[in-house]
Amino acid sequence: MSVSISVGSGKGGTGKSMVIANLAYLLAKSGHRVCVVDLDLGGADTHIMFGLYQPEKTLTDYLTRKTETLSEVIHTFDSFYGLQLIAGTGDTLQTANMTFQEKQRLLRALSTIDTDILLLDVGAGANYHVLDFFMSTDIQLCVSCPDPTSIMDFYKFLQLATIRKALSSFLSQGEVTRALKENHFSTLGEVFELAEQIQQGAKEKTKKALEHFHPLLVINKAGSKARINQLKLAKLAAKYLGIYLPKLGEVPEDKHIMEALKAYLPVCELAPQSPASVALNDICSKLLKVVSLFNEKRSEH
């Protein structure tokens, strides 16, 4: 059975696609079967990271029913240890504005992919599609930069993701959307109060839904001042969301990253001894430990 990992961020420009591409490459290199799905509907670019400029088939072909199965749009990179990719495109309005039924069809199809690790690039921002894809996986991973603006954007993303998960534990999809639109929640406590008002006993059910929600954090473009803002983020998450935010690691600013982007290669392939590559290898090792722990717990149930 595969382990699904979603990767999100508070806004664009954090280097999320770069992190995903390199982690996918390293996971495949370590002997795991890996499939990356680019769900960044409207800004898909993960395929370019591997030198694939114009994919023959993309996620859009499946969503618009040009192909019957999702497996038909999978591209396999023989030169990258058999890494698989479902490329996304931002060329159709229909893709970006999928209905709830279309989204459920896609989620069901994703669960059938035969792989060890399924990596979902859910895109940046905090619209409902992004949040739902982010929360649909076994493990959640977030990428942020250390500057104050990025940290606050990421906190807002985390806040909405947490609230959506909490509300989803006792409300239907339509009611969740309505509750988010009609109410402004400053803390998770306010969500618990609303839950209890709507349905007696929902408070405890909501708390239980968040019991195992511990999104992992990767800080990209890390510098000497990064830790101050990270500490602030951890305190905000603990105080207002009631969640622990474990840090998976930091990727330092490194000229080799830009060189790799220009070469359309993962930096871990182009410059394996560079500071960024060393950091990404360490992050990958930690992620594999989390995956192993998840599999152990799953086998117990």
WOUR-V916655 format. One record per backbone hydrogen bond with DSSP energy under -0.5 kcal/mol. CO is the residue of the C=O (numbers start at 1). NH is the residue of the N-H. E is the energy in kcal/mol with one decimal. If there is no record, write none. Layout:
[[CO;NH;E] [CO;NH;E]]
//
This chain:
[[2;4;-0.5] [3;118;-2.5] [4;138;-0.7] [4;139;-2.1] [5;120;-3.0] [6;141;-2.8] [7;122;-1.7] [8;143;-2.4] [9;125;-1.1] [11;14;-0.5] [15;19;-2.2] [16;20;-2.7] [17;21;-2.7] [18;22;-2.0] [19;23;-2.5] [20;24;-2.8] [21;25;-2.1] [22;26;-2.6] [23;27;-2.7] [24;28;-2.3] [25;29;-2.4] [26;30;-1.6] [27;32;-1.9] [28;31;-1.6] [32;34;-0.6] [33;116;-1.3] [33;117;-2.4] [34;84;-2.5] [35;119;-2.8] [36;38;-0.5] [36;86;-3.0] [37;39;-1.1] [37;121;-2.6] [39;41;-2.7] [40;42;-0.7] [40;43;-2.3] [45;48;-0.9] [45;49;-0.8] [46;49;-0.9] [47;50;-1.3] [47;52;-2.2] [48;51;-2.0] [51;53;-0.9] [58;61;-1.0] [58;62;-0.8] [59;62;-0.6] [59;63;-2.5] [60;64;-2.5] [61;66;-2.7] [61;67;-1.6] [62;65;-1.3] [69;72;-0.8] [70;73;-1.7] [71;74;-1.1] [73;87;-0.5] [75;85;-2.5] [76;78;-0.9] [77;80;-1.1] [77;82;-1.4] [77;83;-0.7] [78;81;-0.7] [80;83;-1.6] [83;77;-3.2] [84;36;-2.6] [85;75;-3.1] [85;87;-0.7] [86;38;-2.6] [87;59;-3.0] [92;96;-1.3] [93;97;-1.7] [95;98;-0.9] [99;103;-2.2] [100;104;-2.3] [101;105;-2.1] [102;106;-2.1] [103;107;-2.6] [104;108;-2.3] [105;109;-2.0] [106;110;-2.5] [107;111;-1.4] [109;112;-1.3] [110;113;-1.2] [113;115;-1.2] [116;3;-2.5] [117;35;-2.3] [117;119;-0.6] [118;5;-3.3] [118;120;-0.6] [119;37;-3.1] [119;121;-0.6] [120;7;-2.8] [120;122;-1.0] [121;39;-2.1] [123;9;-0.7] [127;131;-2.4] [128;132;-2.5] [129;133;-2.6] [130;134;-2.5] [131;135;-2.3] [132;136;-0.8] [133;136;-0.6] [134;137;-0.7] [139;6;-2.3] [140;216;-2.9] [141;8;-2.2] [142;218;-2.8] [144;220;-2.6] [147;151;-2.3] [148;152;-2.2] [149;153;-2.4] [150;154;-2.4] [151;155;-2.2] [152;156;-2.2] [153;157;-1.9] [154;158;-2.8] [155;159;-2.8] [156;160;-2.4] [157;161;-2.4] [158;162;-2.5] [159;163;-2.5] [160;164;-2.6] [161;165;-2.1] [162;166;-2.4] [163;167;-3.0] [164;168;-2.1] [165;169;-0.7] [166;169;-0.9] [167;170;-1.6] [167;171;-1.9] [172;176;-2.4] [173;177;-2.0] [174;178;-2.1] [175;179;-2.6] [176;180;-2.3] [177;181;-1.9] [178;182;-2.5] [179;183;-1.4] [183;185;-0.6] [184;186;-0.5] [187;190;-0.6] [187;191;-0.8] [188;192;-2.2] [189;193;-2.1] [190;194;-2.1] [191;195;-2.6] [192;196;-2.1] [193;197;-1.9] [194;198;-2.2] [195;199;-2.6] [199;202;-2.1] [201;205;-1.3] [202;206;-2.7] [203;207;-2.2] [204;208;-2.1] [205;209;-1.6] [206;210;-0.9] [207;210;-0.6] [208;211;-1.1] [210;213;-1.5] [212;214;-1.1] [216;142;-3.3] [217;248;-3.1] [217;249;-1.2] [218;144;-2.2] [218;220;-0.6] [219;251;-3.1] [220;146;-0.7] [222;253;-1.3] [223;226;-1.3] [225;228;-0.7] [225;229;-0.7] [226;230;-1.7] [227;231;-2.2] [228;232;-1.6] [229;233;-2.2] [230;234;-2.5] [231;235;-2.1] [232;236;-2.4] [233;237;-2.6] [234;238;-2.0] [235;239;-2.7] [236;240;-2.7] [236;241;-0.7] [237;241;-1.0] [237;242;-0.7] [237;243;-1.8] [240;188;-2.3] [244;246;-0.7] [246;217;-2.3] [246;248;-0.5] [249;219;-2.2] [250;252;-0.6] [251;221;-0.8] [251;222;-2.4] [254;257;-1.6] [254;258;-0.7] [255;259;-1.7] [256;260;-2.3] [257;261;-2.3] [258;262;-2.2] [259;263;-1.3] [260;264;-0.5] [260;265;-2.4] [261;264;-0.8] [266;269;-1.6] [266;270;-2.2] [267;271;-3.0] [271;274;-1.9] [274;278;-2.4] [275;279;-2.1] [276;280;-2.5] [277;281;-2.3] [278;282;-1.7] [279;283;-2.2] [280;284;-2.5] [281;285;-2.1] [282;286;-2.0] [283;287;-2.5] [284;288;-2.3] [285;289;-1.4] [286;290;-1.8] [287;291;-2.5] [288;292;-2.4] [289;293;-2.3] [290;294;-2.4] [291;295;-2.4] [292;296;-2.0] [293;297;-2.3] [294;298;-2.5] [295;299;-2.1] [296;300;-0.9] [297;301;-0.7] [298;301;-0.9]]
//
